Amino acid sequence: MKYVFLLLFALILTPLAAQEEEREIFHDGEIRTYWVHTPDGYTGEGGLPVVLNFHGFGSNATEQRVYTRFNLLADRENFIVVYPQGTVATIPIGTGNHWNAGFASGVDDVGFVDKIIDRLWSEYDIDLSRVYATGMSNGGFMAYTLACELSERIAAIASVTGNITIAQLASCTGEYIPPVMQFHGTEDPVVSYQGSDFYPSVPALMDFWAERHGCLTETMEENLEDKRQSDGSTATLVTYEECNDVLLYRINNGGHTWPDATVDLPEAGSTNRDINASSLIWAFFSSYEHPNPAAGRVTSTERIARQRRVYPTLFDSHLVLRDLEGVKAVLMDQSGRVWKEQTITSNLMTWEMVSLASGLYLLRLQFPNREPETIKVIKL
């Protein structure tokens, strides 16, 4: 519900760091956006893990960034964190920024995420075997949706106050079964711990994933230290015998909140301060790699340049095109005037550019079987 995040509007947001930027993708007929935070010292190489962090219903990517403090973890643990932005649509529970996680809103959010992963792979050199999904409330529903519908790309998930629709649970398939972590308050006023006609109870949800992972049905409970008695709640870790792939942090008397979030949300119930959900989520994620992730499908401007398939991008007399045989290359100035056009006929071709005037040019690469890419090059 929207009231869960109303207090965040009063929070003074710190300026976005230099390593965070908003990106756009054209998907399903509209421009979709997402924020990418790269860790301090990121060089563009190294095959880093990625955490996709989904906001709740009525919230947005910026609020999720502030509320969960995942950027601090990303800087410390050296991974990339991404905050996708949902769309505004009328769905059975109201109108607002949302994720179509079994809500029949008609938005292809699974395809949007799939495209984000490809774009990240092409532009940031990520490790496709270490892509994870987490989220709050409706964002937690989205994490489960990805576990069922995009399991070939998601190594593990974690949901905070989220769940999965009963219909999705009945049809959830996939060769790979992602490990699952759940945080849920027993007094959650929005997504009930006891379940509803729309989604299962939290114990039934965890039993489903335990069964899929082949866990023994016997559960064990560990009551965690009540470090902050003033928060009005306690935390219990529920695990399955001989199984580390399904974990539940039950927040006794907890509300519809993210444990140890930046702010308390009194109208949503108690925010537990005994545990830090973000840190526990990353510790869980970092234990898993996807054994057979889907390959990247897109090669973008940045990846082409980084792989030195077109170099140097700041050139004086010659421009080299490597491993682009069969690709049509078109060099244009900023007005669209074509200066050179040629289909590459070898794995290594050099264009002589001595007579070309200095300035910024666009090199358009037209591939036979996918969308073209455009690279900016500068003649010195």
N, C-alpha and C positions, 0 to 999 in steps of 0.2 A: 504494500500500500504506500501511497505517496507520503503519508505523514512520517514514515520511518526515516526519511531523509530531510525533512524540513529544517531541522536544526543545522544541517550542514551549510545552508545558505548564509547563516550568520557567522560561519567560520571564516577567518581571514586566511585566504589561500596564499601560500608562498609562491613566488614567481617560478615558472617552469624552468628547470635546469636546461643548460645548453644541449644536453644529450637526450632531450625529449622533444618529439615533434609530432604534429598531426599529419596523418596521411589519408589519401582518398583512393577509393576503388569504385569504378563504375560496375555495378552489379544489379542484374534483374531490372534494368531500366532506370536506375537512379544512382546518384553519387552517395556512397556510404563512406563513413569516416572511422578512424581508429587512431589511438595514440600509441606511440612506440617509445619506450624508455630503454636506452642502452646504458650499461653500467659505466662507472667512471673508468677511464683508461681504455675504453673500447677502441679497437683499431680497425674494425671491419672484417677481421678474420678470426678464426679459432673455433668455429662450429659451436656456438653457445646454445645452451638450453633456452626454451621459451615458455613463459607462463602466460596464458590467456586469462584475463581477469574480467569477469562479466558483472556489470552493475545490476541492481535490482529494478523492479518495476517502478516507473516514475522517476528514476534516478538518471544518472548519466556517467560518462567515462571519467570526467574530472572529479566528481564526488567519490567515485569508487577508488580513484587514485589516492585521494586524501584520506578517506575512511579506513582503508586497509593498510596503508603505509608499505605497499609492496616495493616501492622504489628504493627504500632504504635496504631492504633485503637483496634486491637485485644488485645494488652497488657493492654490498658486502660479500655476496656469494657468487658474483660474476655470471648473471644470466640476464636475459632480455625479458621485460614484462610488457605486455600489450593490453590496452584497454579499449576494446571495441565499443562502438556507440550503437545502441539499438534505435529502432524507428518508432515513430508515433503512429499508433493504430488503435482502432476500437476492437477490443477482444472481450471475451465473456466476463472479465473481472474489472473492466473500466477502460479508460483512455489514457495513454501515456507512453513514454519510451519503454519499449518492451522487447523481449526475445520470444520468438515463436517456438516455444518449447512444448509442442503438443497442444497449443492454444487455438489452432485453426484460424490464425489471423491472415493467412495467405502470404506471409513474408518468408522468403527463402533464406533464413539465417544460417542454416547448415552450409549452404553453398557460399554464403558470404564468408564464413570462417574458413572454409576450404580454400577460398581464393586468397584470404589473408595469409594463410600458411605458405602458399606458393609464393606470394609476393615477399614475405619475410625471407624465405629460402633464397630467393634471387637477389635480394638487396642487402641482406645482413649476414649471410653465411651462417645460418643456424644449423643445429644438429637435428635432423628430422626424426631421429629416434628418441629425442627428449623434448617433446612438445606436450604441455600439460594444460588442463583447463580447470579453473575454479570460478566461483561466483557466489553472490549474495542473493538469496530469495529467488526471484525469477531468473537471476544469473546462475543460481545453483541448479534450477530446472534445466537451464541451457547446458550446463556441464554434463548432466545425465543424458540429455538428448545427444550430445556429441559422443558420449560413451556408447550409445546404441547405434547412431547413424553415421558416425565418422570415426569408428574405432581403428580404422587403418592408419589414422594420423595422430591419435591421442594416446600417449603412454600411460597416463593416470589422471584421475579427476579428484576434486574435493568440492563439496557443496556445504555452504553455510546457510542454514535456515531454508534450504531448497528441498526439492523432492522430484518425483517424476510422475507423469500422469498414468493412470491405470491402463489406459489404452496403449501407451508407449511401452509400459512394462510387459504387456502381453505380446508385443511384437518385437521386442528387443532382441536383435541377433547380431552376429558379427563373429568372424573367426578369432579375432583377438578380444579378450575380455580385460578391460582396463582395471587396475586396482582402484578401490573406492575409499574415500574418507568423508565422513559426515559429521557436522556440528549442528546440534539442534537443542533448543530450549524446551523443557517440558511444559512451559506456560506460554509458548509462542502464540500470540493472538492473531497472527496472519496466516501462517502455514502450520496448522495444528500438528502437534507431535502425535496425536491419536489418529490422524488421517481424516479423510472425508470421502464423499462419493466420487471425487475427482482424482484423488491421489491416495496412496496407501499410508498406513501408519509408519512411523520411522522404524520400529522393530521389524515390521513386515518388509520394508524397503531393504534393510540390511540383510535380512534372511535371504531375500531374492539374490542379492549379489554374492552372499556367502555360498549359496547353492551353486551358482554359476562358476565360482572359483573352486568348487569341490571342497570347501571347508567343512569340518565337522560341525554339527549343529549346536553343540554345547557352547554356551557363551560364558565368558569370565568377566568380572567387573572389578575395577580398581578405583577406589575413591581417592581422588587427588587431593593434595594439601590445600586447605582453605586459607590461602595466603591473604585474601582481602575479604574479611568477613563483612565489611561494610557494603559490598556490592550486592548482597541479598541472594547470592546463588553459590552453588558448588559445582564441581565438574567430576564426572565419572567416565573413565575410559572403558568401553565395552569392546571386547575382542572375541574372536572365535578360536576354538581350540586348534592348535597346530596350523594357524593361518595368520599371516601378517598383511594379507591383501585387502582386507575389509576391516575398517576401524570406525568406531562411533565415539565421539565425545558428546555424551549426554550432559546438558547443562541443566542441573536440577533447579527448578524455579526460574530458569532463564527465559528471556523473551526473544523477540524477533530481531536479534542483534548479532554483531560480529565480535566474538570474544577478544577483549583488549583493544577495541577500536579506538580511534583518536578522540571520539566524543561519546558521551552517554546519550541515549535516546529514550527518555523516561516513558513516553507514550507507547513505545514498542516493548516495554518490559525491561527486566534487569540485563545489564551488560556485564558478563563475567570478566573478572580481572585476575583470576587464578592462572589462566593459561593465555597464551598469545596464539590465536588461530593462524595468523600469517606465517609465523615461524614454524609451527607444527606442520602446516601444509607444505612448505618448502622442504622440510626434513623428510616428509613422506615422499614427495615427488622425486627428490634427488636419489632415492633408492631404486628407481625404476627406469628402464629403457625399453622402448618398443622393439620387439625382436625382428619385426619385418615391416617397417613403416613404408607407406606409399611414397614413391619417388616424386621429386619436384617436377612440375610440368611447365614452368615458365622460366625463360631467361630474359632478364630485363637489362636496361641500359647499364645499370651499376655493375651487374655481374659480368657483362661482356667486357666492360672496361677493366674490372678487377682481374679478370682472367687473361688480360692482355690480348684479347682477340681483335681489338682495334687500339692501336697505340702509335706514337704518343698522342694523347688528347690535346696536349699543347705542342704543336709541331712547327717546324721551320721549313723544311724542304720536302719531306716525305711523310706519307701516312701508310702504315702497315696494317693489312687485314689478314688475320690468321684463323684457320679452321672455320672458314665461312664459305666453303665451296658450294655452289648452287644458290647462294643468296644474292639477290639483286640489291646493289648499294647505290644510293642516290645522295649526292652531296648538294645541299642547297644553302643559300644565304638566308638571313632572317626574313626577307621579303618573299621567300618561296621560289626565287630564281634558281634554276638547276645549273650547276657548274660542271658536274661530272656524273655520269650514270653508266653503270656497268654490272653485268652478272659475273660474279666471282667464279673463275674456272679452275682455281688451284687452291691448295691448302695454305699457301703463303703468297700473297700478292702485295706489291708495293706501288702506291700511287705517287707519281712525281708531282709536287705541288709548288715548285719554285716560283712560277708566274702568278700564283693565286694571291690576291690582295689580302693584306692582314685584316683580321676580324673574326667574329663569331660565326660558325657554320653549324648546320644540322646535317648529320649523316643518318639517313633513313635506311634501315636494313629490312628488306622484304623477304621473309622466310617462306618456303614453299607450303608448309603445313601448319602455320600458326600466325598469330597476330604480328604485325611489324613492330620494330623497336626503333627509337630515335635517340641518337647520341649527340651530345654537344661537343664540338671540337673547336679549337682556337688556332688560327694561323698567326704565328708571331711575326 
